[in-house]
Amino acid sequence: MKAFGPPNEGPLQGLVASRIETYGGRHRASAQSTAGSLYPRGGLVLDPSRRRLQQYVPFVRGSGQSRGLSPMRLRDPEPEKRHGGHVGAGLPHSPKLKEVTKAHELEVRLHTFSMFGMPRLPPEDRRHWEIGEGGDSGLVMEKSWRELVPGHKEMSRELCHQQEALWELLTTELIYVRKLKIMTDLLAAGLLNLQRVGLLTEVSAETLFGNVPSLIRTHRSFWEEVLGPTLEETRASGQPLDPIGLESGFLTFGQRFHPYVQYCLRVKQTMAYAREQQETNPLFHAFVQWCEKHKRSGRQMLCDLLIKPHQRITKYPLLLHAVLKRSPEARAQEALNAMIEAVESFLRHINGQVRQGEEQESLVAAAQRIGPYEVLEPPSDEVEKNLRPFSTLDLTSPMLGVASEHTRQLLLEGPVRVKEGREGKLDVYLFLFSDVLLVTKPQRKVDKAKVIRPPLMLEKLVCQPLRDPRMCFLQGAFSSPSSRGEGGAGIEIK
């Protein structure tokens, strides 16, 4: 076989050599060791002439690396005939042609990744996205626990069921970690490598995958310190897996799995961002499809992967309950109950944080619909200047007299009719919050409701029914940053 260049011109300038250069020169080779012929589609043998491969395919330089079209595309029409210029030409003036060029370049890059593997990230990205401590050599298991316990045939049926439940806890842990690594090693690494050459720069890897690397490190530590030693003890002794050996690790579950708080707080926004990008960004949609069809992904969909951490963290109590159900020993039951309580306590903490975050978002949205209010009509500029500090209404501020974890919530809202005096009636719009009632008037021009009465603090508000079932009488101290006094109002609900 002959190389794609003159034999006396030094190092090989062909496709393999360019790919070796692109992927870090990890396997440097000479022209003699890498010489060979390439066969494109259809079985056509390329003429082993002395022309260089650059004469067959236009090569482009980018980010200090050389890249070229796949040999599988050598028989396709030349890019300049289809797109008005080859990939390395200047940006076309037409946005449509620019999109076509970008799509073609993305296709070339993804094909290169398929042929030669994913390039390693630069050092500044490696520290966050690569999980390099210790490798994955320890994250392996036998096909069944019976391979580790020679006397399994003499064990009771209930003990065998207990071992099956413990084995499910261990095996699902490894399967889950591998699925997390699809996000870092395939999706995130692919996206960051494409961004280094100017593709998909508008997509944020941090928004998509957040602290997934922290989750992987958390589970690797959990395996090495808790689950792995229990498995190794069974491998060494040949005795059944002991659930009591997991107790100390699960009792510190909250501290170990704290990164899940951040992930669960952001998962709803992450899912929405992923859907939006796939619906509005054709290049990102093509990239995700390539990843989902990649052999490393196991046909996992992006949205399915993003929801996996939430599913896994909530599955631990179920796995431990399955072990408890098959553990008749009193000491094992005591340990498992303590483990389950520790996990469920952490899940309650996560749920509380998520609920508080959702309530805060809802409160911010409601506050944006309510404008400032005027305490009274200022007679002069001087009075208006002095009243301005008291005319602010910050609904996002903490409620008085309660713990900080309690967030003000919008409970009810709707139009009512306020009757003031014997004759006067006014159509208003009420907002009932956890601690305050706001009387507002809708403003169509600014799409905000104007507060027309001082806020009515619920703790000092008395509601009395009247003869007319449609009406009630409100009376109390109108405590607010702007005024303190007594007052009442008759409210007729439409």
Contacts in CASP RR format, 6 or more apart in sequence:
PFRMAT RR
TARGET T0000
AUTHOR 0000-0000-0000
METHOD contacts of the structure
MODEL  1
MKAFGPPNEGPLQGLVASRIETYGGRHRASAQSTAGSLYPRGGLVLDPSR
RRLQQYVPFVRGSGQSRGLSPMRLRDPEPEKRHGGHVGAGLPHSPKLKEV
TKAHELEVRLHTFSMFGMPRLPPEDRRHWEIGEGGDSGLVMEKSWRELVP
GHKEMSRELCHQQEALWELLTTELIYVRKLKIMTDLLAAGLLNLQRVGLL
TEVSAETLFGNVPSLIRTHRSFWEEVLGPTLEETRASGQPLDPIGLESGF
LTFGQRFHPYVQYCLRVKQTMAYAREQQETNPLFHAFVQWCEKHKRSGRQ
MLCDLLIKPHQRITKYPLLLHAVLKRSPEARAQEALNAMIEAVESFLRHI
NGQVRQGEEQESLVAAAQRIGPYEVLEPPSDEVEKNLRPFSTLDLTSPML
GVASEHTRQLLLEGPVRVKEGREGKLDVYLFLFSDVLLVTKPQRKVDKAK
VIRPPLMLEKLVCQPLRDPRMCFLQGAFSSPSSRGEGGAGIEIK
1 35 0 8 1.000
1 36 0 8 1.000
1 37 0 8 1.000
1 48 0 8 1.000
2 35 0 8 1.000
2 36 0 8 1.000
2 37 0 8 1.000
2 48 0 8 1.000
3 12 0 8 1.000
3 14 0 8 1.000
3 31 0 8 1.000
3 34 0 8 1.000
3 35 0 8 1.000
3 36 0 8 1.000
4 12 0 8 1.000
4 13 0 8 1.000
4 14 0 8 1.000
4 15 0 8 1.000
4 36 0 8 1.000
4 38 0 8 1.000
4 46 0 8 1.000
4 48 0 8 1.000
4 51 0 8 1.000
4 52 0 8 1.000
4 53 0 8 1.000
5 12 0 8 1.000
5 13 0 8 1.000
5 14 0 8 1.000
5 50 0 8 1.000
5 51 0 8 1.000
5 52 0 8 1.000
5 53 0 8 1.000
6 50 0 8 1.000
7 31 0 8 1.000
10 31 0 8 1.000
11 17 0 8 1.000
11 30 0 8 1.000
11 31 0 8 1.000
12 29 0 8 1.000
12 30 0 8 1.000
12 31 0 8 1.000
12 34 0 8 1.000
12 35 0 8 1.000
13 52 0 8 1.000
13 53 0 8 1.000
13 54 0 8 1.000
14 52 0 8 1.000
14 53 0 8 1.000
14 54 0 8 1.000
15 38 0 8 1.000
15 53 0 8 1.000
15 68 0 8 1.000
15 71 0 8 1.000
16 29 0 8 1.000
16 34 0 8 1.000
17 29 0 8 1.000
17 31 0 8 1.000
17 34 0 8 1.000
18 59 0 8 1.000
18 66 0 8 1.000
18 67 0 8 1.000
18 68 0 8 1.000
19 112 0 8 1.000
19 115 0 8 1.000
19 116 0 8 1.000
20 26 0 8 1.000
20 27 0 8 1.000
20 28 0 8 1.000
20 29 0 8 1.000
20 34 0 8 1.000
21 65 0 8 1.000
21 66 0 8 1.000
22 65 0 8 1.000
22 66 0 8 1.000
22 67 0 8 1.000
22 112 0 8 1.000
22 116 0 8 1.000
22 119 0 8 1.000
23 116 0 8 1.000
23 117 0 8 1.000
23 119 0 8 1.000
23 120 0 8 1.000
24 119 0 8 1.000
24 120 0 8 1.000
37 45 0 8 1.000
37 46 0 8 1.000
37 48 0 8 1.000
38 46 0 8 1.000
38 71 0 8 1.000
39 45 0 8 1.000
39 46 0 8 1.000
39 71 0 8 1.000
40 46 0 8 1.000
40 71 0 8 1.000
40 72 0 8 1.000
40 73 0 8 1.000
40 74 0 8 1.000
40 75 0 8 1.000
41 72 0 8 1.000
41 75 0 8 1.000
42 75 0 8 1.000
44 75 0 8 1.000
46 56 0 8 1.000
46 74 0 8 1.000
53 59 0 8 1.000
56 74 0 8 1.000
57 68 0 8 1.000
57 69 0 8 1.000
57 73 0 8 1.000
57 74 0 8 1.000
58 68 0 8 1.000
58 69 0 8 1.000
58 78 0 8 1.000
58 79 0 8 1.000
58 80 0 8 1.000
58 86 0 8 1.000
58 87 0 8 1.000
58 88 0 8 1.000
59 66 0 8 1.000
59 67 0 8 1.000
59 68 0 8 1.000
60 66 0 8 1.000
60 67 0 8 1.000
60 68 0 8 1.000
60 86 0 8 1.000
60 87 0 8 1.000
60 88 0 8 1.000
62 197 0 8 1.000
63 196 0 8 1.000
63 197 0 8 1.000
67 108 0 8 1.000
67 109 0 8 1.000
67 112 0 8 1.000
68 108 0 8 1.000
68 112 0 8 1.000
69 108 0 8 1.000
70 108 0 8 1.000
70 111 0 8 1.000
70 112 0 8 1.000
70 115 0 8 1.000
72 111 0 8 1.000
73 108 0 8 1.000
73 111 0 8 1.000
78 86 0 8 1.000
79 85 0 8 1.000
79 86 0 8 1.000
79 87 0 8 1.000
79 104 0 8 1.000
80 86 0 8 1.000
80 89 0 8 1.000
83 92 0 8 1.000
83 97 0 8 1.000
83 100 0 8 1.000
83 101 0 8 1.000
83 104 0 8 1.000
84 92 0 8 1.000
84 97 0 8 1.000
85 92 0 8 1.000
87 101 0 8 1.000
87 104 0 8 1.000
87 105 0 8 1.000
87 108 0 8 1.000
91 98 0 8 1.000
91 101 0 8 1.000
92 98 0 8 1.000
92 101 0 8 1.000
99 282 0 8 1.000
102 199 0 8 1.000
102 283 0 8 1.000
103 282 0 8 1.000
103 283 0 8 1.000
103 286 0 8 1.000
105 197 0 8 1.000
105 199 0 8 1.000
106 194 0 8 1.000
106 199 0 8 1.000
106 200 0 8 1.000
106 283 0 8 1.000
106 286 0 8 1.000
106 287 0 8 1.000
107 286 0 8 1.000
109 193 0 8 1.000
109 194 0 8 1.000
109 197 0 8 1.000
109 199 0 8 1.000
110 286 0 8 1.000
110 287 0 8 1.000
110 290 0 8 1.000
113 119 0 8 1.000
113 190 0 8 1.000
113 193 0 8 1.000
114 294 0 8 1.000
118 185 0 8 1.000
118 186 0 8 1.000
118 189 0 8 1.000
118 190 0 8 1.000
118 193 0 8 1.000
119 193 0 8 1.000
120 126 0 8 1.000
120 130 0 8 1.000
121 129 0 8 1.000
121 130 0 8 1.000
121 189 0 8 1.000
121 192 0 8 1.000
121 193 0 8 1.000
122 196 0 8 1.000
125 192 0 8 1.000
128 213 0 8 1.000
129 184 0 8 1.000
129 188 0 8 1.000
129 189 0 8 1.000
129 192 0 8 1.000
129 205 0 8 1.000
129 213 0 8 1.000
130 184 0 8 1.000
131 181 0 8 1.000
131 184 0 8 1.000
131 213 0 8 1.000
131 216 0 8 1.000
131 217 0 8 1.000
131 220 0 8 1.000
133 217 0 8 1.000
133 220 0 8 1.000
139 174 0 8 1.000
139 177 0 8 1.000
139 178 0 8 1.000
139 220 0 8 1.000
139 223 0 8 1.000
140 174 0 8 1.000
141 170 0 8 1.000
141 171 0 8 1.000
141 174 0 8 1.000
141 231 0 8 1.000
142 148 0 8 1.000
144 167 0 8 1.000
145 152 0 8 1.000
145 163 0 8 1.000
145 164 0 8 1.000
145 166 0 8 1.000
145 167 0 8 1.000
145 234 0 8 1.000
145 240 0 8 1.000
145 241 0 8 1.000
146 152 0 8 1.000
148 234 0 8 1.000
148 235 0 8 1.000
148 238 0 8 1.000
149 155 0 8 1.000
149 163 0 8 1.000
149 234 0 8 1.000
149 238 0 8 1.000
149 239 0 8 1.000
149 240 0 8 1.000
150 238 0 8 1.000
152 160 0 8 1.000
152 163 0 8 1.000
152 240 0 8 1.000
155 163 0 8 1.000
155 240 0 8 1.000
158 326 0 8 1.000
158 328 0 8 1.000
159 240 0 8 1.000
159 326 0 8 1.000
161 326 0 8 1.000
162 240 0 8 1.000
162 243 0 8 1.000
162 323 0 8 1.000
162 326 0 8 1.000
162 327 0 8 1.000
163 240 0 8 1.000
163 241 0 8 1.000
164 326 0 8 1.000
165 319 0 8 1.000
165 322 0 8 1.000
165 323 0 8 1.000
165 325 0 8 1.000
165 326 0 8 1.000
166 241 0 8 1.000
166 243 0 8 1.000
166 323 0 8 1.000
167 241 0 8 1.000
168 319 0 8 1.000
168 322 0 8 1.000
169 227 0 8 1.000
169 319 0 8 1.000
169 320 0 8 1.000
169 323 0 8 1.000
170 227 0 8 1.000
170 228 0 8 1.000
170 231 0 8 1.000
170 241 0 8 1.000
172 315 0 8 1.000
172 319 0 8 1.000
173 219 0 8 1.000
173 222 0 8 1.000
173 223 0 8 1.000
173 227 0 8 1.000
174 223 0 8 1.000
176 219 0 8 1.000
176 308 0 8 1.000
176 312 0 8 1.000
177 216 0 8 1.000
177 219 0 8 1.000
177 220 0 8 1.000
177 223 0 8 1.000
179 300 0 8 1.000
179 305 0 8 1.000
179 308 0 8 1.000
180 212 0 8 1.000
180 215 0 8 1.000
180 216 0 8 1.000
180 219 0 8 1.000
180 308 0 8 1.000
180 309 0 8 1.000
181 216 0 8 1.000
182 296 0 8 1.000
182 297 0 8 1.000
182 298 0 8 1.000
182 300 0 8 1.000
182 305 0 8 1.000
183 209 0 8 1.000
183 212 0 8 1.000
183 305 0 8 1.000
183 306 0 8 1.000
184 209 0 8 1.000
184 212 0 8 1.000
184 213 0 8 1.000
184 216 0 8 1.000
185 296 0 8 1.000
186 291 0 8 1.000
186 294 0 8 1.000
186 296 0 8 1.000
186 297 0 8 1.000
187 208 0 8 1.000
187 209 0 8 1.000
187 288 0 8 1.000
187 291 0 8 1.000
187 302 0 8 1.000
187 305 0 8 1.000
188 205 0 8 1.000
188 208 0 8 1.000
188 209 0 8 1.000
188 212 0 8 1.000
190 287 0 8 1.000
190 291 0 8 1.000
191 200 0 8 1.000
191 203 0 8 1.000
191 205 0 8 1.000
191 208 0 8 1.000
191 287 0 8 1.000
192 205 0 8 1.000
194 200 0 8 1.000
194 287 0 8 1.000
195 201 0 8 1.000
195 203 0 8 1.000
195 205 0 8 1.000
199 283 0 8 1.000
200 281 0 8 1.000
200 283 0 8 1.000
200 284 0 8 1.000
200 287 0 8 1.000
202 281 0 8 1.000
203 277 0 8 1.000
203 281 0 8 1.000
203 284 0 8 1.000
204 273 0 8 1.000
207 269 0 8 1.000
207 270 0 8 1.000
207 273 0 8 1.000
208 270 0 8 1.000
208 273 0 8 1.000
208 274 0 8 1.000
208 277 0 8 1.000
208 306 0 8 1.000
209 270 0 8 1.000
210 263 0 8 1.000
210 266 0 8 1.000
210 270 0 8 1.000
211 259 0 8 1.000
211 262 0 8 1.000
211 263 0 8 1.000
212 263 0 8 1.000
212 309 0 8 1.000
214 259 0 8 1.000
214 262 0 8 1.000
215 259 0 8 1.000
215 260 0 8 1.000
215 263 0 8 1.000
215 309 0 8 1.000
218 256 0 8 1.000
218 257 0 8 1.000
218 259 0 8 1.000
218 260 0 8 1.000
221 256 0 8 1.000
222 249 0 8 1.000
222 256 0 8 1.000
222 257 0 8 1.000
225 249 0 8 1.000
226 246 0 8 1.000
226 248 0 8 1.000
226 249 0 8 1.000
226 250 0 8 1.000
227 246 0 8 1.000
229 245 0 8 1.000
230 241 0 8 1.000
230 242 0 8 1.000
230 245 0 8 1.000
230 246 0 8 1.000
231 241 0 8 1.000
233 239 0 8 1.000
233 242 0 8 1.000
234 240 0 8 1.000
234 241 0 8 1.000
234 242 0 8 1.000
243 323 0 8 1.000
243 327 0 8 1.000
243 332 0 8 1.000
243 335 0 8 1.000
243 336 0 8 1.000
244 331 0 8 1.000
244 332 0 8 1.000
244 335 0 8 1.000
245 335 0 8 1.000
246 335 0 8 1.000
246 339 0 8 1.000
247 335 0 8 1.000
247 338 0 8 1.000
247 339 0 8 1.000
249 256 0 8 1.000
250 320 0 8 1.000
250 338 0 8 1.000
250 339 0 8 1.000
250 342 0 8 1.000
250 343 0 8 1.000
251 338 0 8 1.000
251 339 0 8 1.000
251 342 0 8 1.000
252 342 0 8 1.000
253 316 0 8 1.000
253 339 0 8 1.000
253 342 0 8 1.000
253 343 0 8 1.000
253 346 0 8 1.000
254 342 0 8 1.000
254 345 0 8 1.000
254 346 0 8 1.000
254 349 0 8 1.000
257 313 0 8 1.000
257 346 0 8 1.000
260 309 0 8 1.000
260 313 0 8 1.000
260 350 0 8 1.000
261 349 0 8 1.000
261 350 0 8 1.000
261 353 0 8 1.000
263 309 0 8 1.000
263 310 0 8 1.000
264 309 0 8 1.000
264 310 0 8 1.000
264 313 0 8 1.000
264 350 0 8 1.000
264 353 0 8 1.000
264 354 0 8 1.000
265 353 0 8 1.000
265 354 0 8 1.000
265 357 0 8 1.000
267 306 0 8 1.000
267 307 0 8 1.000
267 309 0 8 1.000
267 310 0 8 1.000
270 306 0 8 1.000
271 303 0 8 1.000
271 306 0 8 1.000
271 307 0 8 1.000
274 302 0 8 1.000
274 303 0 8 1.000
274 306 0 8 1.000
275 303 0 8 1.000
277 284 0 8 1.000
277 285 0 8 1.000
278 284 0 8 1.000
278 285 0 8 1.000
278 288 0 8 1.000
278 302 0 8 1.000
279 285 0 8 1.000
288 302 0 8 1.000
291 297 0 8 1.000
291 302 0 8 1.000
292 299 0 8 1.000
292 300 0 8 1.000
292 301 0 8 1.000
292 302 0 8 1.000
293 299 0 8 1.000
313 347 0 8 1.000
313 350 0 8 1.000
314 347 0 8 1.000
316 343 0 8 1.000
317 340 0 8 1.000
317 343 0 8 1.000
317 344 0 8 1.000
317 347 0 8 1.000
320 336 0 8 1.000
320 339 0 8 1.000
320 340 0 8 1.000
320 343 0 8 1.000
321 340 0 8 1.000
323 336 0 8 1.000
324 333 0 8 1.000
324 336 0 8 1.000
324 337 0 8 1.000
324 340 0 8 1.000
327 333 0 8 1.000
327 336 0 8 1.000
356 405 0 8 1.000
356 407 0 8 1.000
357 407 0 8 1.000
359 407 0 8 1.000
359 409 0 8 1.000
360 396 0 8 1.000
360 407 0 8 1.000
362 409 0 8 1.000
362 410 0 8 1.000
363 395 0 8 1.000
363 396 0 8 1.000
363 407 0 8 1.000
363 408 0 8 1.000
363 409 0 8 1.000
363 410 0 8 1.000
364 396 0 8 1.000
366 395 0 8 1.000
366 410 0 8 1.000
366 431 0 8 1.000
367 394 0 8 1.000
367 395 0 8 1.000
367 396 0 8 1.000
368 448 0 8 1.000
369 447 0 8 1.000
369 448 0 8 1.000
369 449 0 8 1.000
370 393 0 8 1.000
370 395 0 8 1.000
370 431 0 8 1.000
370 438 0 8 1.000
370 440 0 8 1.000
370 448 0 8 1.000
370 449 0 8 1.000
370 451 0 8 1.000
371 393 0 8 1.000
371 446 0 8 1.000
371 448 0 8 1.000
371 449 0 8 1.000
371 450 0 8 1.000
371 451 0 8 1.000
372 391 0 8 1.000
372 392 0 8 1.000
372 393 0 8 1.000
372 450 0 8 1.000
372 451 0 8 1.000
373 391 0 8 1.000
373 393 0 8 1.000
373 450 0 8 1.000
373 451 0 8 1.000
373 452 0 8 1.000
373 454 0 8 1.000
373 482 0 8 1.000
374 387 0 8 1.000
374 391 0 8 1.000
375 387 0 8 1.000
375 390 0 8 1.000
375 391 0 8 1.000
375 454 0 8 1.000
375 482 0 8 1.000
375 483 0 8 1.000
376 387 0 8 1.000
378 384 0 8 1.000
378 387 0 8 1.000
387 482 0 8 1.000
390 481 0 8 1.000
390 482 0 8 1.000
391 482 0 8 1.000
392 481 0 8 1.000
393 438 0 8 1.000
393 451 0 8 1.000
393 455 0 8 1.000
393 481 0 8 1.000
395 408 0 8 1.000
395 433 0 8 1.000
396 408 0 8 1.000
398 404 0 8 1.000
399 406 0 8 1.000
399 408 0 8 1.000
399 434 0 8 1.000
399 435 0 8 1.000
400 435 0 8 1.000
406 434 0 8 1.000
408 433 0 8 1.000
408 434 0 8 1.000
408 435 0 8 1.000
408 436 0 8 1.000
409 433 0 8 1.000
409 434 0 8 1.000
410 431 0 8 1.000
410 432 0 8 1.000
410 433 0 8 1.000
411 432 0 8 1.000
411 433 0 8 1.000
411 434 0 8 1.000
412 430 0 8 1.000
412 432 0 8 1.000
413 429 0 8 1.000
413 430 0 8 1.000
413 431 0 8 1.000
413 432 0 8 1.000
414 429 0 8 1.000
414 430 0 8 1.000
414 431 0 8 1.000
415 427 0 8 1.000
415 428 0 8 1.000
415 429 0 8 1.000
415 430 0 8 1.000
415 494 0 8 1.000
416 427 0 8 1.000
416 428 0 8 1.000
416 429 0 8 1.000
416 430 0 8 1.000
416 491 0 8 1.000
416 492 0 8 1.000
416 493 0 8 1.000
416 494 0 8 1.000
417 425 0 8 1.000
417 426 0 8 1.000
417 427 0 8 1.000
417 428 0 8 1.000
417 491 0 8 1.000
417 492 0 8 1.000
417 493 0 8 1.000
417 494 0 8 1.000
418 425 0 8 1.000
418 426 0 8 1.000
418 427 0 8 1.000
418 428 0 8 1.000
418 439 0 8 1.000
418 489 0 8 1.000
418 490 0 8 1.000
418 491 0 8 1.000
418 492 0 8 1.000
419 425 0 8 1.000
419 426 0 8 1.000
419 471 0 8 1.000
419 489 0 8 1.000
419 490 0 8 1.000
419 491 0 8 1.000
419 492 0 8 1.000
420 426 0 8 1.000
420 489 0 8 1.000
420 490 0 8 1.000
425 492 0 8 1.000
428 439 0 8 1.000
428 440 0 8 1.000
428 441 0 8 1.000
428 452 0 8 1.000
429 440 0 8 1.000
429 441 0 8 1.000
429 442 0 8 1.000
429 449 0 8 1.000
430 437 0 8 1.000
430 438 0 8 1.000
430 439 0 8 1.000
430 440 0 8 1.000
431 437 0 8 1.000
431 438 0 8 1.000
431 440 0 8 1.000
431 449 0 8 1.000
434 458 0 8 1.000
435 457 0 8 1.000
435 458 0 8 1.000
435 459 0 8 1.000
436 455 0 8 1.000
436 456 0 8 1.000
436 457 0 8 1.000
436 458 0 8 1.000
437 455 0 8 1.000
437 456 0 8 1.000
437 458 0 8 1.000
437 461 0 8 1.000
438 451 0 8 1.000
438 453 0 8 1.000
438 455 0 8 1.000
438 456 0 8 1.000
439 451 0 8 1.000
439 452 0 8 1.000
439 453 0 8 1.000
439 456 0 8 1.000
440 449 0 8 1.000
440 450 0 8 1.000
440 451 0 8 1.000
440 452 0 8 1.000
441 449 0 8 1.000
441 450 0 8 1.000
441 452 0 8 1.000
442 449 0 8 1.000
442 450 0 8 1.000
443 449 0 8 1.000
443 450 0 8 1.000
453 478 0 8 1.000
453 489 0 8 1.000
454 478 0 8 1.000
454 480 0 8 1.000
454 482 0 8 1.000
454 483 0 8 1.000
455 478 0 8 1.000
455 479 0 8 1.000
455 480 0 8 1.000
456 474 0 8 1.000
456 476 0 8 1.000
456 478 0 8 1.000
457 477 0 8 1.000
457 478 0 8 1.000
457 479 0 8 1.000
457 480 0 8 1.000
460 476 0 8 1.000
460 477 0 8 1.000
460 478 0 8 1.000
460 479 0 8 1.000
461 474 0 8 1.000
461 475 0 8 1.000
461 476 0 8 1.000
462 474 0 8 1.000
462 475 0 8 1.000
462 476 0 8 1.000
463 472 0 8 1.000
463 473 0 8 1.000
463 474 0 8 1.000
464 472 0 8 1.000
464 473 0 8 1.000
464 474 0 8 1.000
464 475 0 8 1.000
465 472 0 8 1.000
465 473 0 8 1.000
466 472 0 8 1.000
466 473 0 8 1.000
468 492 0 8 1.000
470 492 0 8 1.000
470 493 0 8 1.000
471 490 0 8 1.000
471 491 0 8 1.000
471 492 0 8 1.000
471 493 0 8 1.000
472 490 0 8 1.000
472 491 0 8 1.000
473 488 0 8 1.000
473 489 0 8 1.000
473 490 0 8 1.000
473 491 0 8 1.000
474 488 0 8 1.000
474 489 0 8 1.000
474 490 0 8 1.000
474 491 0 8 1.000
475 486 0 8 1.000
475 487 0 8 1.000
475 488 0 8 1.000
475 489 0 8 1.000
476 486 0 8 1.000
476 487 0 8 1.000
476 488 0 8 1.000
477 484 0 8 1.000
477 485 0 8 1.000
477 486 0 8 1.000
477 487 0 8 1.000
478 484 0 8 1.000
478 485 0 8 1.000
478 486 0 8 1.000
478 487 0 8 1.000
479 485 0 8 1.000
END
